[in-house]
Amino acid sequence: MMKLRSKRFSRSSSKLGNNGSKGAASSPEKDAKNNGEIKWELRPGGMLVQKRESNNNQSSGEGVIAVRVSTVSQWHDISIDATSTFGELKLILSLVTNLDPREQRLLFKGKEREDSEFLHMVGVRDKDKVLMLEDPATKEMKLLGMARGQPINNTCCTIAV
């Protein structure tokens, strides 16, 4: 079992520019920050990290981003939460393109992405492009008529031995 301990790092007063005077008074805000408890957060990938305290939500990967999804013949601008998954993006695209999420393949930076991967963990940012292709297997099944439950009729072709 692994125990996590928070370490407090502090600089000596000589390194802070007080010219070696150890008796210099420091501000109460700095003392409260140095003596404060470290807050931890669990990232979607399972990594435990120190929680960021920034006011800018875009820098920490949170907020709504605009993603341009291009198909072979058209493109769509989608607004989605940065912490969403590619599966959630497929659900939104199914409303726009009338393709079932199982029939879609999403590629980002040249790699096909799984439904469980998070956008911000892969590196998708505001105004990035994602390529959507129709799954070749389902496309072939549609052409053959199996997607609608119609059996393949093998009577059209016979092979003579």
Secondary structure, DSSP 8 states (H G I E B T S, - for coil): ------------TTTTTSTT-TT----HHHHHHHHS---EEE-TTS-EEE----S-TTTTT-SEEEEEEE-SS-EEEEEEETT-BHHHHHHHHHHHH---GGGEEEEETTEE--TT-BHHHHT--TT-EEEEEE-HHHHHHHHHTGGGT----GGG-----
